[in-house]
Amino acid sequence: MGVQMSDAIGTFEMKHTGSHYGRTDAGELISNSNFEGTGTGYGVGFGTLTIIQPLSEANATSGKCTWSGQSFHEDGTTLGFLAEGTWEQTPGANQWTITLIANVSNGDRIRCVGIAEFSSRTFAGEIFPA
């Protein structure tokens, strides 16, 4: 039996290492949150979750996001990742469910679904084929 769309092919576990903020020329808020950690089959990774939104929507409970990052493997190879996705706040909690569809520089296309937990400053979840 082959891998089903719902079968996870791995997990990832990342720690928030800091954020920085900026603005677009149109006056939108740019939020960049940096993470580092590991992912099954992808070694040690570093990445940035980016959200761009009008200042008036800074209290939104869901929206679009992007991810850009790179992983480093024990054999010295590296991979780049570019992803687009969505985030949604868990009602009444300081955590988000984040879903990303990523293109990997080796040709892989993966879907990552995880929870960003702000009190513990973690982002962890599962990796699926996309």
N, C-alpha and C positions, 0 to 999 in steps of 0.2 A: 504494500500500500504506500503511495506517495505522500509527500507532505501536503496536508490540507491547508487552505488559506488561514484557518484558525489555529494551526499548530505553530507554537513559538519555536524559533530556531536558536534562541538564546536569550540572555538577559543583559541588562546594563545597570551599573551602579555608579552614580556620579555625586560629587560634592560641590556645592556652590563655593566659588572662590572670590567672588566680588562682582559688583555691578558698576556700570557707569551710564550716564545719561547725557543726552544731547537734544538738539532740535533740528528739524529740517528747515529749509528756506521758507516753507509754507507755515512754519510755526507749530508743527506737530512734535509731540514728545517722542523721543527715541529712547528705549530702554534696552540695554545690553547686559545680560546676565551670563557670567562666565562659569564654566563647570570643568572639572577634571575627574577622570575615573577609568573604569574598564568596561569592556563589552565582549561577550562571547564571540570569539573568532576575529575580533578587531583590536586586541591588545590594549595598550594604555591610550586613552583619548583625551583630547581637549576640545572644547567647543563653546560657542556663544549662541544663546537664544536671544533673538531680537524681536521686539514688538514696537511698531510705529503706529501711533494713534493721535487723533486730535486731543489737545489738552482737555477739552470738555468731556472726553470719554475716559479720562484717567481712572475713574471709578468703575469701569466696565467689568462685567463678570465673565466675559468670553470675548474671543476675537481670533485674528489670524496672527501667525508668527513664522519666523524663519530660523534655521539653524545653519551654522557654518562651523566646520571643525576639521580636525586631522587626528589620525591615530598612528601610533608608532609600535612596531612589532619587534620582538626579540631578535629576528633575523636581519634587522636594519631597514626593512621596507616601511614605507609610510603610505597612508591612504588619505584622500580628501573626501569630505562629505558636504553636500549642499542639500538642504531640505526645506520643505514648506509644510505648514500644518496649521493646527488650531490649538487653542487653550481654552479651558473652561474651569472656573472656580467651583470648588465643592461648596454648596450652600452652607453658610455659617462657619466655614473653616478657612484657615490660611494655607490652603493647598489648591493646586491646579492639576487637572488631568490634561496632559499634553499628548497630542497625536501628530507624528511627523512622517512624511513620506520622503525618503532620502535617496538621492543618487550618489553612488560611491564611485570613486575614480577607477576602480577595477571593473566597473560594469555592473556591479550589484545594484539592485533596487530593493530597499527594505522599508518596512513600516515599523516605527518605534512608538510604543504606547507606554506612558509612564506617569507617575505622580511626582510633582514637585512639591515637597513639603517644606514650607518656609521656616517653621520653628526648628527643624533639625537641619535645615539648609541642604537637603538631599534631593536628588532626582533619580529615580530608579524605576525600572519596568522591564518590558519584554520586547524582543525583536522578532519580527515576522517577515516572510517574503512579501513583497508588495505586488 
